């Protein structure tokens, strides 16, 4: 079974790109046309100017913009380190979900894992 990032590399809709430390990959409110898979490096996710999580090689992100009607980004993604990303547009994302159900499950698991980590942080801060 391929991981989500391996599936993105296989079905990618555009060439892999490299980003330097500090580069903005996308910003809150941008229209999202692709989801991203981290081949190398780390990405910081921001909401309201604060880091809410750091995601790493093998993680996927940005898929929310592909499944919401307005296709808008709900956070800002900035390269914490030099990194290489693969991209999957909506057409290829839907193909992967329809043709490889395990891809869909792994993307959901990734989202769920990230949500659980965030909830633990918020619980520790007493915000829940």
N, C-alpha and C positions, 0 to 999 in steps of 0.2 A: 504494500500500500504506500502510495506517495504521500508525503506531507503536503500541506497547502502550499508552502513556498516552492516545493519541487514541482507541483502541478502548475503553478503560475509560470515557472521557468519553462515548462514544457509547452504550455498553451499561450505564452506571452503574446500580447498584441502589439508590443513595441519593444525596441532594443533595451537591454539593461542599461541603467544609468548609474553613474557614481556621483556622490555628493560629498563635499568637504565638510569637516566639522564646522558647525554653526550655520550651514545652509538651511533655509526653510524649504521643506518638501511641499507642504501646503499649509494654508492658514484658515482659521475659523471663518466660516462664511463663504469660502471659495466654492465654486461648483466643482464637484468631484466626478471625474469621468473614468477613473481607474482605481483599482485596489492595489496595494503594494505588498511585496514580499521581501523580507530582509535576507539578502544573500550573505552580506558581510556587514558588520558594524552594529551600532546602537542608535536608536532614535528616542528622543524625549518627546512626550506628548504633553501639551500645555492646554489649560483652560484658564481663562482670565489672567494670563501672564504667569501662572504657577505651574510647575511641573507636577503632573498627576501620576505619571508612570514613565518608566524606561523600558522599551522593548528591544529585543535582541535578535541576533541571527536565527532564522527559522520561523520567526513570528510574521504574521500578516496583519495589515492594518489598512484603514481607509475603505473597507467594504461597506460601511454604513451608508456612504454616499451613493452606492450603487443600488441599494434596496429601498431607500426613502424616495418618495415622490419628488421632493424638491432638489434632490441630489447635492445638498449643501454639506460642507464639512462642519463638524460639530466641535472640532478642536484644531490645534496647530501642531504640526509635526516638524521638529528641527533635528538635524543630524547632531548627535552627541559626539560621535566620532566620524572619521571618514567612513563612508559606507557605500555599498553597491545594492541597488534595488532592482527587482523585476516588477513588471506591471501587467495587469490584466484588466481590459475594458469590460463594460457591462455585457456586451454580446458574448465574449469568451467566458466571462464569469457565469452567465446563465447556461451556457453550453456545459461547463464543468459541473455545475450543480445538477443539471438534468442527466448527463451521461455518466457521471461518477458520483453517486450518492455519498460515498465516503469522503469526498472533498467537502461536500456540504456539512457533513458531521464534524469534520476536523476544523472547519472554519467556525462552526458554532462552538466547538470545544475551546478554541482559541479565545473567542469572545467571552465565553463563560469563565475561563481561567483568569482573564484580565479583569473581569467584573468582580470575581471573588477576591483577587489581590487588592483591588481598589476598596472593596467593602471592608477588608481587614484593616487597611490604613485608616479609613474613616471611623471604624469602630474604635481603634486605638486612640484616635483624636477626640472621641466622644461626640462625634457629629451625627450619630445615627440614633 
